[in-house]
């Protein structure tokens, strides 16, 4: 029989000096209470109680065992309480991994607000393009922009990003405004290298997706670098709004061809286990989900 359960039954009998009262308080039958005590006595090889028809007293061994067991059960209860509290109150270090631009521009802001609300939490934010091995890398929570392939992890969509054609006011003043996607053939386009079909940009027209072959004098594997180049008037870029939305709001860039935008990119929070999610992870996911409702601020400028 379970040793800890036996200890709890034994202490209940000892405190109440009665098998019947202990059984009632523990919602067990008197026979089950007797069985637990008998099992303890058999395993210890001693008698714990002196029993008569009128009285029930601890033996010397029983009294010694009672003192020790109370200490053990107290430590078990304290450990259980500490873990339960950890899972109900946000505490401890929150290890997060996110794509560089989204993490730098937006998660860092969200974290500062979250940590003010939950001062028992500290955060470690690692910026990387890769989807981590959450267990191997000791990551509590990761954020991914774009569609997810089959994943062993749990995910929750927390926001989205538009993919916007943009250019600086200076570039537009000098080179004009493209009115339709095909007009980009006459413009210098800044090309993001890691993307499939790097020389083609996707658009939606009349409910259908289409791709336009573009060209330009800058190719780069960093969206942040293309953002700076577009702000400096080097050409036209197609970039996600979590990267350039604030620039459009501030007037450093202007959104173009908005009527032809492709579908939004989903942004996911990825974590390891839905059932036993620590409070620090659960509350941060809920916090940013509510922060970005109903439409994230980086998607709006009019």
Backbone as a ProteinNet text record, in pm:
[ID]
protein_1_A
[PRIMARY]
XXXXXXXXXXXXXXXXXXXXXXXXXXXXXXXXXXXXXXXXXXXXXXXXXXXXXXXXXXXXXXXXXXXXXXXXXXXXXXXXXXXXXXXXXXXXXXXXXXXXXXXXXXXXXXXXXXXXXXXXXXXXXXXXXXXXXXXXXXXXXXXXXXXXXXXXXXXXXXXXXXXXXXXXXXXXXXXXXXXXXXXXXXXXXXXXXXXXXXXXXXXXXXXXXXXXXXXXXXXXXXXXXXXXXXXXXXXXXXXXXXXXXXXXXXXXXXXXXXXXXXXXXXXXXXXXXXXXXXXXXXXXXXXXXXXXXXXXXXXXXX
[TERTIARY]
84.9	0	88.5	33.4	109.8	158.4	290.7	350.7	306.3	301.7	262.9	117	30.8	-109.6	-119.8	-41.3	-39.4	3.4	102.6	147.8	36.9	-35.9	-144.1	-256.1	-287.6	-389.9	-342.6	-216.9	-161.3	-168.6	-128.1	-131.9	-275.2	-370.1	-510.6	-561.1	-524.1	-564.7	-500	-370	-298.1	-354.9	-388.7	-441.9	-579.2	-660.5	-798.7	-816.6	-707.8	-713.9	-831.9	-861.3	-976.6	-967.3	-987.9	-994.9	-1122	-1230.3	-1359.9	-1361.5	-1311.8	-1310.8	-1217.7	-1101	-1006.3	-1069.2	-1141.3	-1206.2	-1307.8	-1384.4	-1485.3	-1421.5	-1313.5	-1247.5	-1176.9	-1130.1	-1058.5	-1149.7	-1278.8	-1376.7	-1333.7	-1287.3	-1250	-1332.1	-1337.2	-1401.6	-1308.6	-1365.6	-1284	-1192.3	-1239.6	-1158.2	-1037	-1055.3	-943.3	-841.2	-889	-797.5	-714.8	-779.6	-709	-606.9	-642.8	-552.5	-426.2	-444.1	-328.3	-235.7	-292.8	-209.9	-140.1	-211.7	-152.4	-37.8	-56.1	49	174	155.8	269.3	339.8	263.3	322.7	398.9	344.3	411.9	543	541	663.2	770.3	727.8	823	865.1	781.3	811.4	789.3	702.3	672.4	522.6	474	336.3	333.3	245.1	235.8	133.2	32.2	-73.7	-93.3	-122.8	-176	-327.4	-395.8	-539.7	-610.4	-712.5	-803.5	-943.8	-1042.3	-1181	-1223.5	-1155.2	-1195.3	-1096.3	-968	-867.8	-773.3	-715.5	-616.6	-501.5	-382.7	-266.9	-149.4	-63	59.7	157.2	225.5	337.5	456.4	565.2	684.7	734.3	732.5	773.2	676.1	548.1	447.3	463.4	494.9	513.3	634.6	744.8	862.9	833.5	763.8	729.7	636.9	544.4	450.7	524.5	623.4	700.8	774.4	837.7	913.5	822	710.1	616.6	555.8	527.5	472.6	568.7	697.8	797.9	799.6	799.1	802.5	679.6	561.5	438.7	432.1	485.5	490.3	576	691.3	778.9	714.8	644	573.2	466.2	389.6	283.7	342.3	456.7	522.1	571.8	627.6	675	559	449.1	330.8	278	275.4	223.8	312.7	444.1	537.6	519.5	505.7	489.2	354.8	250.5	118.3	118.4	186.9	195.6	272.9	381.1	461.1	377.1	282.2	199	75.7	51.7	-63.2	-21.4	100.3	151.9	274.8	277.8	393.8	522.1	618.7	746.7	857.6	980.9	1096.8	1136.8	1239	1290.9	1211.7	1173.7	1099.8	1196.4	1229	1322.4	1246.2	1271.2	1196.2	1291.6	1249	1321.6	1226.1	1273.8	1188.3	1272.1	1205.1	1273.3	1321.7	1439.3	1506.2	1422.6	1363.1	1290.9	1167.1	1089.6	969.2	1006.5	1112.2	1154.6	1204	1287.2	1346.1	1242.6	1156.7	1060.9	940.4	896.9	766.6	767.8	834.9	835.4	906.3	1012.6	1083.7	991.4	907.5	810.2	706.5	655.8	555.6	613.6	738.2	803	814.8	851.8	866.2	733.4	623.6	491.5	453.3	481.9	447.4	523.1	652.4	734.5	694.5	639	586.2	462.1	384.8	262.7	293.6	397.9	434.5	582.3	612	750.9	824.2	752.9	818	883.8	867.5	922.2	1039.8	1144.7	1252.1	1251.5	1317.2	1308.7	1445.4	1462.4	1577.9	1525.3	1553.2	1502.1	1616.1	1609.4	1709.7	1649.7	1721	1670.9	1741.5	1661.4	1716.5	1610	1652.9	1559.9	1507.6	1578.9	1543.2	1432.4	1358.6	1264.7	1344.2	1346.6	1435.1	1379.8	1468.1	1427.8	1401	1275.4	1240.1	1302.7	1307.3	1362.7	1515	1576.9	1723	1779.7	1712.4	1761.9	1711.1	1632.1	1577	1497.8	1410.3	1327.1	1184.1	1127.7	989	889.2	926.3	830	904.9	856.8	917.1	808.5	850.5	756.9	803.8	708.8	739.6	646.4	704	626.4	615.7	493.5	472.1	405.8	372.6	304.7	395.3	333.5	407.2	395.4	507	501.5	457	435	395.9	494.9	444.6	530.4	488.9	588.5	561.4	516.1	522	488.6	345.7	297.3	167	187	92.1	104.8	-27.3	-14.3	-132.1	-106.9	-197.5	-184.2	-213.8	-117.5	-134	-148.1	-113.8	-123.6	-100.1	-87.3	-57.7	22.9	79	152.7	114.6	92.6	71.5	205.9	203.5	323.2	301.6	380.9	352.6	466.5	429	522.7	543	667.2	691.7	813.8	818.2	932.9	932.8	1046.8	1057.5	990.2	947.2	891.3	989.4	1117.5	1218.6	1224.9	1222.7	1225.8	1102.3	985.8	860.4	861.5	913.4	919.7	1005.6	1112.8	1206.6	1163.4	1095.3	1067.6	920.3	831.1	688.7	629.7	495.4	421.2	374.4	408.9	353.8	204.3	126.1	-19.6	-69.2	6.2	-29.4	99.6	89.8	210.8	305.8	251.7	337.5	426.2	386.6	467.1	601.8	611.3	737	851.1	816.1	919.6	1004.1	951	1022.2	1091.5	1090.7	1147.9	1263.1	1346.6	1454.9	1398.6	1395.5	1336.6	1446.2	1427.9	1523.7	1481.8	1571.3	1531.7	1582.2	1488.4	1520.8	1563.8	1689	1747.4	1693.4	1669	1632.3	1500.3	1415.4	1282	1290.8	1202.6	1190.2	1146.1	1190.1	1157.9	1196.9	1327.2	1369.5	1343	1329.1	1306.7	1158.4	1069.2	925.5	857	765.7	684.5	539.8	472.3	334.2	235.8	126.6	18	-115.5	-221.9	-357.5	-433.5	-496.5	-576.9	-701.3	-817.6	-946	-956.4	-908.3	-919.2	-820.3	-725.6	-629.2	-486.4	-403.1	-262.4	-187.4	-96.3	-9.6	127.9	230.2	365.8	423.1	494.8	557.4	709.7	776	921.7	979.2	1061.5	1118.5	1271.1	1334.4	1480.8	1526.7	1653.4	1708.1	1855.7	1917.1	2061.8	2107.1	2010.9	2047.4	1973.5	2048.9	1994.2	2057	1977	2029.4	1952.5	2021.5	1955.3	1903.8	1898.9	1848.3	1737.1	1616.9	1506.8	1533.6	1605	1636.6	1724.3	1819.7	1906.4	1826.6	1732.6	1649.2	1557.3	1513.5	1433.2	1512.7	1636.8	1720.6	1744.1	1772.5	1797.2	1675	1556	1434.1	1410.2	1436.9	1422.9	1519.5	1637.4	1738.9	1711.4	1601.1	1562.7	1628.7	1681.7	1752.4	1659.1	1534.9	1444.1	1316.1	1240	1112.1	1133.5	1071.4	1084.7	947	942.2	822.3	861.3	807.2	848.9	727	739	626.9	607.4	483.2	451.6	508.9	536.8	600.9	740.1	792.6	923.6	914.7	814.3	811.2	682.8	592	466.4	487.8	580.9	607.9	672.1	750.5	810.5	704.2	604.9	495.5	415.1	389.2	316.2	391.2	525.1	606.7	636.4	599.4	622.2	757.4	836.7	966.9	951.5	842.7	810.7	665.1	631.8	492.9	450.5	331.1	277.8	226.5	258.1	219.1	139.9	56.7	-15.1	-91	-151.1	-218.8	-336.9	-399.7	-513.6	-471.9	-342.1	-292.3	-216.7	-228.9	-152.4	-186.9	-86.3	-113.9	-170.9	-205	-264	-165.6	-220.7	-137.2	-56	57.8	138.3	93.3	66.3	33.1	157.2	137.2	244.3	201.4	284.8	249.1	337.4	277	350.7	360.1	479.3	503	555.1	493.5	536.5	523.3	569	591	470.7	391.3	286.5	168.2	49.5	-70.9	-120.5	-103.2	-166.2	-98	34.9	108.5	189.3	124.9	192.2	218.9	345.4	375.1	302.9	273.5	198.2	270.6	404.6	479.9	461	450.1	430.2	285.8	193.5	50.6	10.6	55.5	13.6	78.4	201.2	264	196.1	161	87.8	-45	-118.1	-246.6	-226.7	-119.3	-92.1	-70.1	15.1	43.3	-73.1	-146.4	-264.3	-363.9	-387.7	-479.8	-419.4	-287.8	-220.5	-235.8	-236.1	-238.9	-380.1	-481.9	-619.6	-670.4	-771	-821	-732.2	-650.9	-556.1	-427.7	-312.3	-188.6	-157.7	-101	-76.7	15.1	100.8	192	122	-0.8	-75.2	-158.4	-159.5	-253.4	-178.4	-219.7	-163.9	-261.8	-383.1	-482.9	-609.3
-119.5	0	124.5	237.5	360.8	404.2	422.8	452.7	588.2	689.1	822.2	824.6	756.3	747.7	678.2	571.8	502.5	594.1	678.9	773.8	872.2	919.5	1014.7	948.4	825	751.6	730.1	692	669.2	795.2	911.8	1035.5	1075	1047.6	1079	994.2	866.9	778.3	823.9	859.3	900.9	1030	1124.9	1252.2	1235.7	1149.4	1134.1	1020.3	942	826.5	735.7	724.7	644.8	608.2	479.8	435.7	486.5	486.5	527.3	674.8	759.8	903.6	935.4	868.9	889.9	849.3	736.2	689.3	790.7	849.2	946.7	1072	1120.1	1242.1	1221	1098.6	1070.2	1017.9	1000.9	945.4	806.5	726.1	587	497	370.4	275.5	245.8	204	168.5	51.7	-39.9	-155.3	-110.1	-10.2	40	111.5	187.2	253.6	149.1	44	-63	-130.3	-146.1	-211.8	-127.6	5.1	93.4	86.6	92.2	87.4	-47.4	-153.9	-287.5	-300.7	-242.7	-247.2	-174	-59.9	13.4	-69	-124.8	-204.6	-324.3	-387.7	-502.9	-460.5	-344.5	-300	-255.3	-199.1	-151.8	-262.3	-361.4	-470.4	-432.6	-333.8	-291.5	-267.6	-262.5	-224.6	-75.5	-6.2	138.9	182.9	100.7	134	20.3	58.9	-35.9	-22.1	-133	-128.1	-203.2	-140	-209.3	-179.6	-236.7	-212.6	-69.4	-2.3	133.4	240.7	203	306	266.6	369.5	348.4	445.9	394.4	478.6	438.1	536.2	508.1	430.5	337.3	272.4	368.5	331.6	416.1	429.8	317.8	321.4	406.5	393.4	471.5	620.8	659.5	800.8	858.1	781.3	825.6	837.7	736.9	738	854	885.1	995.3	1127.5	1151.4	1275.5	1286.9	1177.3	1178.8	1194	1123.2	1126.7	1265.8	1333.9	1469.7	1563.9	1546.7	1628.6	1597.4	1467	1424.3	1474.4	1455	1498	1649.5	1720.8	1866.4	1912.5	1844.8	1879.9	1845.7	1732.7	1695.4	1798.4	1839.8	1938.9	2073	2108.7	2234.5	2229.7	2114.1	2098	2105.7	2037.8	2042.3	2184.7	2255.5	2391.8	2483.8	2464.7	2548.6	2529.2	2402.6	2374.1	2425.4	2407.1	2456.3	2607.7	2673.2	2819	2865.9	2791.1	2825.3	2817.1	2724.1	2705.3	2794.7	2864.3	2953.9	3100.4	3129.3	3265.2	3273.8	3367.7	3379.9	3413	3322.2	3341.7	3276.5	3323.6	3259.3	3321.5	3262.3	3314.5	3258.8	3347	3310.5	3315.5	3198.9	3189	3190.3	3292.1	3313.6	3318.7	3259.3	3274.8	3328.8	3424.4	3484.9	3528	3544.1	3597.1	3739.4	3776.2	3899	4026.4	4054.9	4181.8	4185.9	4077.9	4075.4	4085.6	4013.9	4019.3	4156.3	4216.9	4346.7	4458.6	4462.6	4572.8	4559.7	4436.8	4421	4337.6	4222.3	4141.1	4212.5	4284.7	4357	4460.1	4524.8	4620.5	4549.1	4436.7	4361	4309.1	4264	4212.2	4318.9	4439.7	4545.9	4573.8	4569.9	4589.1	4470.4	4351	4229.6	4222.7	4253.4	4242.1	4344.6	4457.5	4553.3	4497.7	4421.8	4362.2	4241.8	4165.8	4045.4	4055	4128	4151.4	4026.7	3917.8	3793.5	3719.2	3770.2	3704.9	3786.5	3717	3777.7	3712.1	3774.7	3723.3	3717.2	3614.7	3602.7	3589.1	3688.6	3691.7	3665.8	3554.3	3518.6	3536.2	3606.9	3635.9	3547.2	3470.9	3377	3344.7	3312	3274.8	3132.3	3048.6	2906.7	2878.9	2769.4	2717.6	2627.5	2656.2	2581.9	2445.4	2362.9	2244	2293.6	2306.9	2372.7	2304.1	2170.9	2097.3	2107.7	2078.3	2079.1	2218.5	2321.2	2458.4	2527.9	2457.2	2513.6	2641.7	2634.1	2747.8	2722.3	2817.6	2805.4	2836	2930.7	2984.2	3039.9	3004.8	3057.8	3123.4	3218.2	3287.2	3269.2	3234.6	3207	3286.7	3350	3425.3	3342.4	3322.5	3243.3	3111	3037.9	2910.5	2810.5	2726.9	2623.5	2491.4	2422.2	2284.1	2197.9	2069	1979.2	1994.2	2015.4	2040	1952.4	1911.3	1832.1	1921.1	2053.2	2145.2	2196.8	2255.5	2320.9	2463.9	2513.8	2650.4	2725.4	2855.5	2942.8	3066.7	3096.1	3215.4	3337.5	3429.6	3544.5	3676.1	3676.4	3799.9	3767.1	3870.7	3854	3973.9	3959	4069.9	4081.1	4202.9	4226.6	4225.3	4191	4202.2	4319.6	4423.3	4552.2	4595.1	4646.6	4713.3	4854.5	4894.7	5025.2	5092.1	5223.8	5302.8	5433.6	5500.4	5628.4	5738.1	5845.9	5959.7	6015.6	6011.8	6063.4	5980.1	5846.2	5759	5782.8	5791.4	5811.1	5944.5	6049.6	6181.1	6177.4	6099	6093.4	5996.7	5887.1	5779	5755.2	5821	5802.8	5688	5679.5	5577.7	5467.3	5340	5230	5216.1	5206.9	5198.3	5054.5	4964.3	4822.1	4741.6	4613.5	4534	4532.8	4531.2	4525.8	4649.6	4759.3	4881.4	4865.1	4765.3	4742.7	4703.3	4657	4621.2	4742.9	4861.4	4984	5045.6	4972.2	5027.7	4940.9	5003.3	4931.6	4865.9	4732.1	4657.4	4594.9	4602.9	4550.7	4408.1	4312.4	4171.2	4099.9	4029.6	3949.7	3810.8	3773.4	3654.5	3520.3	3498.7	3363.6	3312.7	3402.6	3361.8	3275.8	3176.5	3101.9	3197.3	3169.6	3259.3	3402.8	3423.7	3551.8	3667.6	3639.2	3749.3	3767.6	3707.8	3721.6	3765.6	3860.7	3904.8	3862.8	3824.3	3776.6	3891.3	3886.8	3983.3	3909.8	3977.3	3926.1	4023.8	3969.1	4051.4	3974.5	4035.6	3970.6	3834.5	3826.8	3705.2	3596.9	3626.3	3526.2	3572.1	3476.1	3506.2	3509.4	3606.2	3608.7	3659.6	3624.5	3665.8	3748.8	3853	3943.8	3931.5	3911.7	3902.9	4044.4	4065.3	4197.8	4190.2	4305.6	4310.5	4436.9	4437	4553.5	4537.5	4640	4637.1	4595.2	4562.8	4514.6	4385.3	4282.8	4158	4138	4094.4	4081.9	3973.9	3907.6	3804.1	3859.6	3991	4054.9	4152	4123.8	4216.6	4351.5	4350.2	4475.7	4564.6	4503.8	4581.7	4640.2	4562.5	4614	4724.9	4715.3	4824	4954.2	4948.7	5068.8	5121.5	5029.2	5071.4	5140.7	5087.9	5150.2	5286.6	5298.9	5429.7	5531.1	5485	5572.9	5607	5552.3	5587.3	5504.7	5385.4	5301.9	5229	5208.5	5136.3	5097.4	5009.2	4960.4	4821.6	4797.1	4667.4	4611	4478.8	4412.5	4350.3	4405.2	4364.9	4349.9	4269.8	4251.5	4374.5	4398	4519	4518.6	4400.6	4404.8	4466.1	4474.1	4532.8	4679.7	4714.7	4850	4927.4	4868.1	4935.9	5067.1	5068.1	5190	5296.6	5253.2	5349	5415	5336.8	5393.1	5491.7	5455.7	5544.8	5676.7	5667.9	5787.1	5866.5	5812.1	5883.7	5857.7	5769.8	5737.8	5653.5	5576.2	5494.5	5517	5485.7	5495.7	5360.6	5314.5	5188.7	5208.4	5112.5	5117.4	4992	5002.8	4887.5	4808.3	4880	4812.4	4727.7	4764.2	4686.8	4551.9	4531.8	4406.4	4319.9	4351.8	4279.3	4129.9	4043.7	3900.5	3876.9	3752.9	3721.3	3751.3	3777.4	3808.9	3686.6	3714.4	3608.3	3586.2	3462.8	3437.4	3446.3	3482.5	3483.8	3392.4	3291.9	3188.6	3193.8	3165.2	3130.5	2978.2	2927	2782.5	2741.7	2638.5	2592.2	2441.6	2384.5	2240.1	2158.6	2208.6	2125.8	2212.1	2176.6	2253.2	2224.3	2100.1	2057.8	2115.7	2111.5	2156.2	2281.7	2379.9	2502.4	2588.8	2625.7	2711.9	2845.1	2902.9	3027.8	3138.6	3142.6	3248.6	3240.5	3119.1	3101.1	3131.5	3074.2	3092.5	3239.1	3308.9	3447.6	3538.3	3507.1	3591	3572.7	3447.4	3422.9	3498.2	3487	3556.8	3709.3	3756.4	3899.8	3957.1	3893.2	3948.9	3925.7	3815.3	3791.7	3906.6	3946.3	4056.1	4190.4	4203.1	4327.2	4356.7	4250.9	4269	4262.1	4243.7	4241.3	4383.5	4402.2	4302.9	4292.9	4397.2	4400.3	4462.7	4397.6	4452.7	4591.2	4674.3	4814	4831.1	4734	4750.1	4732.9	4683.7	4664	4785.8	4891.1	5002.5	5135.1	5218.8	5354.1	5455.1	5412.5	5506.4	5496.8
0	0	0	-44.7	-54.7	83.2	95.1	225.1	277.1	190	233.8	277.9	202.2	243.2	378.4	396.9	525.1	637.8	611.7	714.3	750	649.8	675.9	757	724	800.3	943.9	959.8	1093.9	1179.6	1122.4	1201.4	1236.5	1148.1	1176.9	1292.8	1292.3	1403	1532.8	1525.2	1645.4	1702.9	1618.4	1665.5	1730.4	1672.1	1718.6	1818.1	1836.4	1927.5	1896.9	1766.1	1726	1579	1549.7	1411	1344.8	1420	1364.2	1328.3	1418.8	1392.4	1275.9	1273.3	1163.1	1030	1030.6	908	857.6	949.8	912.3	853.7	915.9	868.9	735.9	712	588.1	477.9	509.7	415.1	369.2	465.3	439.4	530.5	495	585	702	813.5	929.2	895.6	811.9	772.9	692.1	603.9	523.7	610.6	709.8	802.8	876.9	926.4	996.2	905.3	779.1	684.3	661	650.6	632.2	754	873.5	994.4	1006.3	976.6	982.3	882.1	763.9	663.3	710.9	776	831	938.5	1027.1	1134.9	1078.5	979	917.5	851.6	782.7	714	812.9	927.2	1027	1125	1136.2	1229.2	1374	1399.4	1537.4	1549.6	1673.6	1700	1726.3	1659.1	1672.1	1775.7	1799.7	1895.2	1994.9	2118.1	2215	2210.6	2181	2161.8	2273.6	2331.6	2422.2	2372.5	2436	2393.1	2421	2515	2551.5	2506.5	2493.4	2471.6	2357.4	2299.3	2194	2220.4	2247.9	2277.5	2190.2	2166.3	2092.2	2179.6	2118.2	2184.2	2181.8	2251.4	2247.1	2102.7	2029.8	1889.4	1808.5	1840.7	1770	1793.3	1918.9	1951	1876.5	1871.5	1798.9	1648.8	1599	1455.9	1423.4	1513.5	1493.1	1479.9	1566.1	1559	1425.2	1381.9	1256.3	1135.4	1139.6	1026.2	1009.5	1119.9	1109.8	1038.4	1064.2	997.1	846.5	814.1	674	599.1	657.4	590.3	576.8	676.1	666.6	550.1	530.2	418.4	284.2	280.3	157.2	124.2	224.9	202.7	159.4	219.1	182	37.5	-0.2	-138.1	-236.2	-204	-290.5	-303.2	-190.2	-190.9	-273.3	-262.3	-337.5	-486.8	-529.8	-672.3	-721.9	-642.1	-681.9	-693.3	-600.3	-602.8	-724.8	-758.7	-876.5	-1002.4	-1005.6	-1124	-1123.9	-1013.9	-1008.1	-1006.4	-956.9	-954.6	-1044.3	-1136.8	-1226.3	-1149.3	-1155.7	-1088.1	-1168.3	-1146.8	-1207.3	-1340	-1401.3	-1528.6	-1645.8	-1736.1	-1856.7	-1974.6	-2029	-2140.8	-2272.6	-2355.6	-2478.7	-2598	-2709.5	-2835	-2940.2	-3020.4	-3122.3	-3240.8	-3355.6	-3472.2	-3443.3	-3493.8	-3449.3	-3456.4	-3571.5	-3584.3	-3495.3	-3495.3	-3412.2	-3265.2	-3225.3	-3085.7	-3045.8	-3131.6	-3097.8	-3097.4	-3199.5	-3212.5	-3120.5	-3093.3	-3028.5	-2900.3	-2899.6	-2777	-2663.4	-2695.2	-2589.5	-2523.6	-2603.5	-2548.6	-2462.3	-2515.3	-2440.1	-2308.9	-2313.2	-2191.7	-2083.9	-2124.2	-2024.3	-1953.9	-2028	-1967.7	-1879.4	-1927.8	-1852.8	-1720.5	-1722.2	-1601.7	-1495.9	-1538.2	-1441.1	-1371.9	-1447.3	-1391.7	-1305	-1341.4	-1266.5	-1226	-1117.9	-1078.2	-1030.3	-1007.4	-966.7	-1081.4	-1203.5	-1323.1	-1376.6	-1420.1	-1498.5	-1636.2	-1732.8	-1869.9	-1935.7	-2018	-2105.6	-2248.1	-2332.7	-2469.6	-2566.3	-2638.3	-2737.9	-2876.6	-2963.5	-3097.4	-3198.8	-3274.7	-3372.5	-3475.7	-3597.3	-3703.7	-3688.4	-3616.5	-3612.2	-3512.1	-3536.2	-3437.3	-3344	-3215.3	-3126	-3088.1	-3034.2	-2959.9	-2818	-2781.7	-2656	-2535.3	-2537.5	-2424.2	-2423.1	-2537.1	-2545.7	-2520.2	-2570.4	-2556.7	-2430.9	-2351	-2226.6	-2254.5	-2355.4	-2393.7	-2347.4	-2274.4	-2227.6	-2338.8	-2424.3	-2519.8	-2641	-2759.7	-2882.5	-2966	-3050.5	-3139.3	-3283.2	-3368.7	-3508.7	-3598.9	-3700.1	-3798.9	-3925.6	-3973.5	-4094.1	-4062.2	-4167	-4149.7	-4080	-3997.8	-3926.1	-3999.8	-4014.2	-4059.9	-3943.1	-3967.6	-3859.3	-3744.9	-3626	-3511.2	-3394.9	-3317.1	-3197.7	-3081.9	-3101.6	-2995.1	-3007.9	-2899.2	-2898.6	-2949.4	-3028.1	-3079	-3061.6	-3049.9	-3041.2	-3126	-3216	-3299.8	-3214.3	-3206.2	-3117.3	-3193.1	-3321	-3399.5	-3546.1	-3627.5	-3769.6	-3817.4	-3936.2	-3997.1	-4144	-4189.3	-4332	-4404.2	-4532.3	-4616.1	-4710.9	-4691.2	-4753.2	-4845.6	-4962.7	-5052.5	-4998.6	-4983.3	-4923.5	-4985.7	-4973.7	-5019.5	-4942.9	-4942.7	-4872.9	-4953.9	-4886.7	-4961.7	-5064.4	-5031.3	-5123.2	-5250.5	-5234.1	-5352.7	-5439.1	-5374.8	-5449.4	-5523.5	-5458.4	-5522.1	-5647.5	-5641.2	-5752.8	-5861.5	-5822.8	-5918.6	-5946	-5873.3	-5896	-5816.3	-5818.8	-5742.7	-5836.7	-5807.8	-5888.8	-5862.7	-5969.4	-5955.9	-5952.1	-6013.3	-6014.8	-6003.4	-5964	-5942.4	-6062.5	-6182.3	-6301.4	-6314.8	-6253.2	-6260.1	-6189.2	-6102	-6028.6	-6122.5	-6243	-6340.2	-6377.6	-6355.8	-6389.3	-6267.8	-6153.9	-6030.8	-5979.8	-5896.4	-5828.7	-5702.9	-5701.3	-5590.3	-5504.4	-5373.2	-5276.4	-5241.2	-5263.2	-5265.1	-5139.8	-5074.6	-4955.9	-5001	-4976.5	-5037.8	-4987.9	-4855.4	-4811.3	-4866.3	-4914.5	-4958.8	-5084.6	-5096.4	-5221.6	-5332.6	-5456.1	-5568.4	-5533.2	-5503.5	-5449.4	-5543.8	-5670.6	-5764.2	-5796.2	-5714.5	-5737.7	-5609.2	-5623.5	-5510.6	-5534.3	-5427.1	-5436	-5415.3	-5492.1	-5479.2	-5491.2	-5446	-5464.6	-5553.2	-5656.7	-5745.4	-5785.3	-5759.5	-5789.1	-5720.6	-5595.8	-5517.4	-5552.7	-5640.4	-5683.2	-5654.9	-5622.3	-5598.6	-5731.6	-5741.7	-5858.6	-5815.8	-5892.7	-5860.7	-5974.3	-5933.2	-6028.3	-6014.7	-6126.2	-6125.9	-6114.9	-6012.6	-5989.6	-5997.4	-5999.7	-6003.1	-5932.6	-5891.8	-5824.5	-5798.6	-5744.4	-5727.1	-5587.4	-5497.3	-5363.7	-5334.6	-5299.5	-5244.3	-5107.1	-5010.6	-4874.1	-4799.6	-4705.6	-4625.2	-4492.5	-4481	-4359.3	-4394.8	-4342.1	-4362.7	-4296.6	-4182.4	-4114.2	-4201.9	-4272.9	-4361.1	-4477.3	-4531.6	-4640.8	-4590.9	-4468	-4408.9	-4407.9	-4361.6	-4357.4	-4499.1	-4592.7	-4731.1	-4790.1	-4760.3	-4813.8	-4749.4	-4619.2	-4552.8	-4613.6	-4653.9	-4712.5	-4858.8	-4913.3	-5049.4	-5157.3	-5119.4	-5216.9	-5312.6	-5274.6	-5361.5	-5290	-5355.8	-5303.5	-5242.8	-5126.5	-5058.1	-5028.1	-5014.4	-4963.2	-4829.5	-4720.3	-4586	-4495.5	-4389.9	-4296.7	-4210	-4171	-4095.3	-3954.3	-3896.3	-3764.6	-3776.2	-3900.4	-3924.1	-3965.4	-4046.5	-4102.5	-4069.5	-3993.5	-3960	-3887.1	-3790.3	-3713.9	-3801.9	-3901.3	-3994.7	-4081.9	-4123.9	-4204.3	-4119.5	-3992.6	-3903.1	-3881.8	-3878.2	-3852.9	-3980	-4096.8	-4221.5	-4284.8	-4225.2	-4285.1	-4410.7	-4416.9	-4533.8	-4570.6	-4695.2	-4740.9	-4797.2	-4756.3	-4807.5	-4949.5	-5037.3	-5177.8	-5214	-5315.8	-5371.1	-5263.5	-5168.2	-5057.1	-5104.3	-5213.9	-5264.7	-5322.6	-5335.4	-5393.6	-5291.5	-5164.9	-5062.7	-5060.3	-5040.9	-5021	-4881.6	-4852.8	-4722.6	-4610.1	-4493	-4377.1	-4332.1	-4271.4	-4210.8	-4066.9	-4026.8	-3886.7	-3798.7	-3674.2	-3574.7	-3460.6	-3431.8	-3334.8	-3210.5	-3097.3	-2975.9	-2971.7	-2947	-2947.6	-2810.7	-2753.5	-2621.4	-2614.7	-2503.7	-2501.3	-2457.8	-2363.5	-2304.9	-2266.4	-2313	-2280.5	-2138.6	-2091.5	-1966.7	-1843.7	-1840.4	-1722.2	-1752.6	-1812.3	-1852.6	-1729.3	-1703.4	-1588.1	-1599.1	-1484	-1482.2	-1557.6	-1548.8	-1616.7	-1768.7	-1823.1	-1967	-2004.4	-1929.2	-1959	-1953.5	-1849.5	-1834.5	-1938.7	-1981.5	-2083.8	-2219.4	-2252	-2377.4	-2376.1	-2265.2	-2254.8	-2261.4	-2199.2	-2193.8	-2333.5	-2412.4	-2545.3	-2641.1	-2621.7	-2705.7	-2687.8	-2563.8	-2536.4	-2578.1	-2566.1	-2603.7	-2752	-2834.5	-2979.8	-3038.3	-2954.5	-3003.2	-3025.7	-3116.8	-3213.1	-3336.2	-3357.3	-3468.5	-3415	-3433	-3376	-3430.1	-3345	-3379.5	-3499.9	-3528.3	-3640.7	-3776.9	-3775.2	-3902.1	-3941.2	-3858.2	-3882.8	-3893.2	-3988.7	-3998.4	-4057.8	-4086.3	-4135	-4050.8
[MASK]
++++++++++++++++++++++++++++++++++++++++++++++++++++++++++++++++++++++++++++++++++++++++++++++++++++++++++++++++++++++++++++++++++++++++++++++++++++++++++++++++++++++++++++++++++++++++++++++++++++++++++++++++++++++++++++++++++++++++++++++++++++++++++++++++++++++++++++++++++++++++++++++++++++++++++++++

